[in-house]
Amino acid sequence: MSMTQIAFVKKATIPTKAQIQYTIQQLGYDFKILNGLDEQIDQEGIMCSLNGKQVYFETFVDAARNVVSENEAEWIESDLMNQETAISFVWGGDFVAGACIGLVSVALIELSNAFVYYMDDKMRYTKEMLLGEMPQYMEELSKQSKENLQEIAMVSQANTHSEKTFWDKFKKIFN
């Protein structure tokens, strides 16, 4: 299942990825964009990291009218009058991608006065709403990190045990 969040902006106000990264870092997040810092968001997607976890998500840039269907346009019509460009962010159920898209959306609101929507729920996100979701994302990221460390420790213990068993057997051959 993929999810799509859309930021509607004036094309002339789209910041570079470096500006987006800087804005997010100023909010206190360990966030880095790993591709094309001097470029604006385009069709190439964004490779980034949050707290050292790397993720890629797709981005699509198109005219706002091409992205929104006639039915959807009714409830956001007033927002589209001055925002001629739509930047769509598409990702799976990955918490890292969701958190990064939320932070990029916050930066677009701050830098470009973007209107950010999650179209499936007919919901317009404010900067405060997006930042309000970050603690939940960060908690999930922390859980994933702890689970990964536990898995590594278990594999390491299993490998150590196997090595001892192998060496014990090997020693018996020559004793």
Steps between C-alpha positions, in 0.01 A plus 500: 500500500641836407408835646511840338535842657485806278647846554353775283742788443577789270763370262717808548523435876617137494819490712813298432552177686782672692254764624257226601773309684616813683144588608443151639834497680412837658199323653746271681475186285797291386387516138706488181405498134743273319433595137507823302521757779532788253189391309132553564270206563442325168400163355816332631364440850685574820761286671542618857577390852339567834697408812736303278226288336503537124186499292387582148157624401360597163417857406297621205466861391209600278242773446255501790201460268653181355532340843159575647185340360178696446345351818802582711532852360172609660624489857840656430409736218586815691847368588584421139434849367855623567682168539550380143752223574446171682781301657383147575685285752437127466614236750407163649433439868855591601520714816829659395353609165183628667701704749728641229206595277335669796816701568548592132137613497562716807795661320285562191232665714763719664701586188230506231170545681401157367159346558555136598232236457457133565240450229366161613368654821414838347724656760703818482805493724634803678860531614384443858312182408798355316740587782246356746531161329880495523523364858301193391726446199812549711372250759443242224848569361645451847314168536630387162855594600473305826352199318781512244763514776335204676499302173868582442584393857308172457675425170833589654435269797391222267814546291721504808333185629544330162867597489561359849322183404704471180828566681409258775437232239816594314709475818358156576620373164861578590486408869 
